């Protein structure tokens, strides 16, 4: 079953699904090595799955995309001129770094453009959001696109009020987890640790990849992880 899940995530073709699985396998391996000793069958299975994932993932399409972005960045470093794609859009320029290009996949560019629109809006639109409609008062087609960084998508398009509504359940769950960990003096079984890890992983994915809270129907790969 694990092999089928990993194969499905690799077919999705995103680095988030791949590295999410790698991190999950590595943490599981450390747990069995240092907390649950003499479970050599489990350790062996995790090692086999981990090595297989690395080998198969190395030939996946998203690895090619990452290499392509790194090559474009290196080209900019050599030439010092802005790099454009097939649509004549600038994809690498002076204030870019290898980290933002690989990790954010140019999301920072759309983030800045959407923020520039948001900061000029009225107080009411900042509280309740500017929506997705490219109306006359905005006159910018970029507003119709998601930044794909959930916190900012919720803030820009749903406003401060929606951010507060989204934050309430997370605060409640966080408080419950803290109480649970303190009550058990951090002597938690694998299920408890993995539950906390999955919440953190979900927040991380929502921050750097999006489609967790603003478009939950796309969140298939997170469920598979």
C-alpha positions, 0 to 999 in steps of 0.5 A: 500500500505504501508503494502505491501511495508513493507512486501516486504522489510521484505521478502528481509531479510536484516537489511538495508531495515528494519531499513530504513523503521523504520527510515522513519516512525519515522521521518514521525511521528516526522514531524506530531507531531511537525510541522503539528499538529491536523493531528491525522489520519495520526499520528494514521496510522503511529503509527499502521504501525510502531508498526506492522513493529517492531512486524513483523520484530522481527521474520524475518530472519535477526534478527536471523542472527544478534543474531547469530553474537552477540552470536559468538562475545560473545563466543569469549569474553568468550573463547578468541579464534578465532571463525570459521564458517562451512567453517572453515573461521575465522569470529570473531578474536581479533581486531573485535568489536560487532559494525563492526560485526553487522553493517558491517557484516564482510565487513571490512575484505574484505575491508582490503584485497582489499585495500592491493591489491589496495595500491600495484598497479601502479599509472595508476591502482590507477587512473583508477582502478584495475578492477575485473579480477584476472590476473597474476599480482594480483593473488588473487581471492578476487579481483573478489568480491565486498566489498559491500561498494560502495565508496570503490568498485568504488575507488578500481575497477574503480579508482580515475577517476571514483570516481570523475565522481560519485561525480559530480552529487552529488555535483550538487544536494547538491548545488541545495538543499542547495540553495533551503533550504536557499531560503525558509528559511528552511520552507520546506514541508514534500516532501522537507524534505523527498527528502533530507532525502532519498538522505542521506539514499541512501548515508548511504545504499551505505556506509554500505550495497552497491549495490546502485551505483556499482550494481544499479539493486539490489537497489529494497529495496531502491526504496520501502523505 
